Amino acid sequence: TDNTGEPEQNYILSAQRARAVKDALAARGVPAGRMIAIGYGETEPIADNETEEGRALNRRTTFTWPN
């Protein structure tokens, strides 16, 4: 989530997005018990929030698989 808006609302939005992705994957057969949905709000940007392009990049979902 980018840094537009209030931090608390951004965290809620981020958590909702993460949950929506988990639910979509589960609906397609990925075992829900093997996934954890975590929203980080605006705390982990990968791009500059001062530009529209950067804000768009910060609105993302990241997947991590353990080794």
FENKAWO-V332997 format. One record per run of one state. SS is the DSSP state (h for helix, s for strand, l for the rest). FROM is the first residue (numbers start at 1). TO is the last residue. If there is no record, write none. Layout:
ss:SS from:FROM to:TO
ss:SS from:FROM to:TO
This chain:
ss:l from:1 to:6
ss:h from:7 to:27
ss:l from:28 to:31
ss:h from:32 to:34
ss:l from:35 to:51
ss:h from:52 to:58
ss:l from:59 to:67
